[in-house]
Amino acid sequence: MAWIELDGAVNVRDLGGLPTDDGGKTADARLLRGENLQELSPADIATLVGEIGLTTVVDLRSSDELASEGPAPLDDVAGVLHVHHPVLPEAGSATDAAGDVLLTRADRDRSRYPADPICGHYLGYLEDRPDQVAAAVRTVAQSGGAALVHCAAGKDRTGVVVAVALSAVGVRRQAVIADYAATGERIGPLLARLRRSPTYVDDISSEPDESQRPRPETMAAFLEQVDSRYGGAARWLAGHGFGHDDLQLLRAKLLRT
């Protein structure tokens, strides 16, 4: 796993070098993933922007998270575009208000996929905010240089958007699953960082650390459900306005030539 060692983040990595079904590999310094970027140091910015060529930050956090966390060190860096694509329903914008009264989010997660509610939660991103998920992948495809997709932990929301993008261009399933699970290697320091933020401390502290470790079985189930329900990631994207030209652009962006 191509970890990017930074002072102010522990779960940032480059998704280059992943094998594809046709024998190719993903290109280096095209798609990065990470967690909350509030603590990046000047040296971190020099690494990401100056050395790797970061030009686009794809932020999957909610509007409330952005307001609570405030400005981040990358915000004012010239040449870096920041694009906000929240993949959780924003307050007051649920798709079915009556359903929200009758069924909590946790219950909806279980109802989508009873065998693994986390998988059900991930399927909820595709059902509740398909426009934002597809737009996030399109932003990656259109980025001039490296694109960094992040949320709070860089685990769930980031994991799903990255998995959809990688799967759509033919990255081998086991490689997508292994990338998702890699966050578990750094779950301790990652959660310790998030506990320093008033925005996340209560949620992070409400569950044992080990229960927050990403399970490869969850991503495997998610990808299987995307196949069985929607015909795969590329077809799901196509059903939400991500056309043939978008897919070709994404392939050109992410794959080695």
Residue pairs with C-beta under 8 A, 6 or more apart in sequence:
1 13
1 178
1 179
1 182
1 185
2 13
2 14
2 15
2 16
2 17
2 28
3 12
3 13
4 12
4 13
4 14
4 32
4 34
4 47
4 48
4 52
6 12
6 40
6 41
6 44
6 47
6 48
7 39
7 40
7 41
7 43
7 44
8 37
8 38
8 39
8 40
8 41
8 44
8 73
9 34
9 35
9 36
9 37
9 39
9 40
9 44
9 193
10 35
10 186
10 189
10 190
10 193
11 33
11 34
11 35
11 153
11 154
11 155
11 183
11 186
11 190
12 32
12 33
12 34
12 35
12 148
12 154
13 32
13 33
13 34
13 179
13 182
14 28
14 29
14 31
14 32
14 52
14 146
15 26
15 30
15 31
15 32
15 33
15 162
15 166
15 179
15 254
16 25
16 26
16 27
16 28
16 29
16 30
16 31
17 25
17 26
17 28
18 25
18 26
18 166
18 171
18 172
18 175
18 176
18 179
19 25
19 171
19 172
19 175
20 26
20 169
20 170
20 171
20 172
20 255
21 170
21 171
21 172
22 170
24 170
24 255
24 256
25 255
25 256
26 166
26 169
26 171
26 254
26 255
26 256
27 253
27 254
27 255
27 256
27 257
29 52
29 53
29 145
29 146
30 146
30 147
30 253
30 254
31 140
31 146
31 147
31 149
31 162
31 165
31 166
31 253
31 254
32 48
32 52
32 54
32 146
32 147
32 148
32 149
33 148
33 149
33 150
33 154
33 158
33 159
33 162
33 179
34 148
34 149
34 150
34 154
34 158
35 150
35 151
35 152
35 153
35 154
35 155
35 158
35 190
35 193
35 194
36 61
36 69
36 150
36 151
36 152
36 153
36 154
36 193
36 194
36 197
36 200
37 57
37 72
37 73
37 74
37 148
37 150
38 69
38 70
38 72
38 73
38 197
39 73
39 193
40 48
40 72
40 73
40 74
41 73
42 73
44 73
45 73
45 74
45 77
48 54
48 74
48 146
48 148
49 74
49 77
49 79
49 80
52 146
53 145
53 146
54 80
54 145
54 146
54 147
54 148
55 79
55 80
55 81
55 143
55 144
55 145
55 146
55 147
56 80
56 81
56 82
56 83
56 139
56 140
56 143
56 144
56 145
56 146
56 147
56 148
57 74
57 80
57 81
57 82
57 83
57 147
57 148
57 150
58 83
58 85
58 136
58 139
58 140
58 147
58 148
58 149
58 150
58 161
59 66
59 82
59 83
59 84
59 85
59 150
59 151
60 85
60 86
60 87
60 132
60 136
60 149
60 150
60 151
60 157
60 158
60 161
61 69
61 84
61 86
61 150
61 151
61 152
61 157
62 86
62 88
62 90
63 84
63 86
63 90
64 90
64 91
65 152
65 199
66 84
68 198
68 199
69 197
69 199
74 80
74 82
75 82
81 143
83 136
83 139
85 132
85 133
85 135
85 136
85 139
85 161
86 129
86 132
87 125
87 129
87 132
87 133
87 136
87 157
87 160
87 161
88 125
88 128
88 129
88 157
89 95
89 128
89 129
94 100
94 128
95 127
95 128
99 108
103 111
105 121
105 124
106 117
108 120
108 124
109 117
109 118
109 120
109 121
109 124
110 117
110 120
111 120
112 119
112 120
112 121
112 123
112 124
112 127
113 119
113 120
113 123
113 221
113 225
114 120
115 221
116 217
116 218
116 221
118 156
118 215
118 218
119 218
119 221
119 222
119 225
121 156
122 156
122 159
122 160
122 218
122 222
123 222
123 225
123 229
125 133
125 157
125 160
125 161
126 133
126 160
126 226
126 230
126 236
130 236
130 240
131 240
131 241
133 160
133 161
133 164
133 240
134 237
134 240
134 241
134 242
136 149
136 161
137 161
137 164
137 165
137 168
137 237
137 242
137 250
138 242
138 246
138 250
139 147
140 147
140 149
140 165
140 250
140 253
140 254
141 246
141 249
141 250
141 253
142 249
143 253
149 158
149 161
149 162
150 158
151 157
151 158
152 194
152 199
152 200
153 183
153 190
153 191
153 194
153 212
154 183
154 190
155 183
155 190
155 212
155 214
156 214
159 180
159 183
159 214
159 219
160 222
162 179
162 180
163 176
163 179
163 180
163 219
163 222
163 223
163 233
164 226
164 233
164 236
164 237
165 233
165 250
165 254
166 175
166 176
166 179
166 254
167 173
167 176
167 223
167 226
167 232
167 233
167 234
168 232
168 233
168 234
168 237
168 247
168 250
169 247
169 250
169 251
169 254
169 255
173 220
173 223
176 219
176 223
177 216
177 219
177 220
177 223
178 216
180 214
180 216
180 218
180 219
181 214
181 215
181 216
181 219
183 190
183 213
183 214
184 213
184 214
187 209
187 210
187 212
187 213
187 214
188 209
191 204
191 209
191 212
194 200
194 201
194 204
195 201
195 204
195 205
204 212
223 233
226 232
226 233
226 236
230 236
230 239
234 247
237 246
237 247
238 244
238 247
